Amino acid sequence: MTTPLGNKIRALRKDKGYTLDRLAELADSSKSYIWELENKEPPRPSGDKISKIATALGVTTDYFLTDDVELEDAADQAFYREYRAQRPKTKARLRQMFAVIKDDEQ
């Protein structure tokens, strides 16, 4: 029996073109654990593993654990989390790149 969590993980994994092996490698997990999350109802999935899977798939854990978070919002939140962790010089470069892209679209 699949769960909403399993369905979300499987859909994102396939959208990114990841195999079970690849996602397991990126999330520091095992292929069998990922398969179980996708296909069974585990009693209590590990918060640490869910967090690593979310990071590997470019979303937040909120996307996996709640029904009211849209994929686009989760991806934006994950991007912003990565942005906040950057050094000031890198942040400045990213802002410059965004300004160039924004100008090109107008």
C-alpha atoms as one frame of an Amber mdcrd trajectory, in Angstrom:
protein
   0.000   0.000   0.000   1.486   3.312  -1.040   1.257   6.479   1.010   1.139
  10.171   0.066   4.786  10.377   1.189   5.753   7.459  -1.031   3.858   8.877
  -3.988   5.578  12.257  -3.635   9.040  10.700  -3.356   8.447   8.456  -6.380
   7.049  11.287  -8.526   9.940  13.640  -7.753  12.509  10.882  -8.219  11.113
  10.005 -11.631  10.786  13.683 -12.647  14.488  14.098 -11.948  15.321  10.877
 -13.785  16.803   9.266 -10.681  16.837   5.540 -10.149  16.303   4.143  -6.671
  20.051   3.571  -6.503  20.851   7.174  -7.453  18.448   8.703  -4.942  19.722
   6.372  -2.245  23.285   7.466  -3.025  22.373  11.182  -2.945  20.393  10.800
   0.271  22.981   8.656   2.049  20.466   5.857   2.335  19.865   2.388   0.982
  17.934   1.426  -2.111  15.694  -0.822  -0.024  14.817   2.012   2.379  13.827
   4.307  -0.505  11.808   1.464  -2.046  10.026   0.872   1.258   9.164   4.550
   1.601   7.735   4.549  -1.913   5.846   1.268  -1.709   4.955   0.463   1.889
   3.668   2.213   4.927   6.694   2.302   7.218   5.781   2.757  10.878   7.936
   5.853  11.395  10.207   7.062   8.635  13.438   8.573   9.919  13.329  12.375
  10.062  17.008  12.510   9.157  16.472  10.333   6.084  13.390  12.298   4.995
  15.412  15.503   5.294  18.244  14.082   3.176  15.798  12.793   0.562  14.107
  16.202   0.430  17.461  17.909  -0.082  18.441  15.451  -2.815  15.140  16.094
  -4.594  15.249  19.880  -4.148  12.253  20.327  -1.851  11.614  20.897   1.827
  10.529  18.291   4.335   7.270  20.246   4.664   6.407  19.224   1.117   6.636
  15.572   2.107   4.908  15.839   5.457   1.944  18.105   4.738  -0.749  18.168
   2.107  -0.999  21.941   1.671   2.540  22.694   0.409   2.738  22.984  -3.363
   5.763  21.587  -5.179   6.718  25.005  -6.553   6.646  26.541  -3.070   8.749
  23.696  -1.681  11.327  24.055  -4.460  11.525  27.814  -3.869  11.952  27.294
  -0.136  14.710  24.751  -0.736  16.458  27.168  -3.120  16.235  29.985  -0.598
  17.591  27.713   2.148  20.605  26.995  -0.083  20.964  30.702  -0.877  20.970
  31.663   2.805  23.827  29.228   3.463  26.115  30.892   0.911  28.906  33.343
   1.629  28.164  37.049   1.085  30.263  37.179  -2.087  28.363  34.255  -3.596
  25.041  35.837  -2.634  26.087  39.048  -4.393  26.920  37.098  -7.557  23.590
  35.300  -7.454  21.754  38.607  -7.102  23.685  39.969 -10.097  22.794  36.907
 -12.151  19.145  37.305 -11.210  19.215  40.977 -12.264  20.655  40.019 -15.667
  18.057  37.295 -16.198  15.257  39.612 -15.093  16.426  42.348 -17.496  16.565
  39.857 -20.379  12.956  38.860 -19.814  11.592  42.407 -19.915
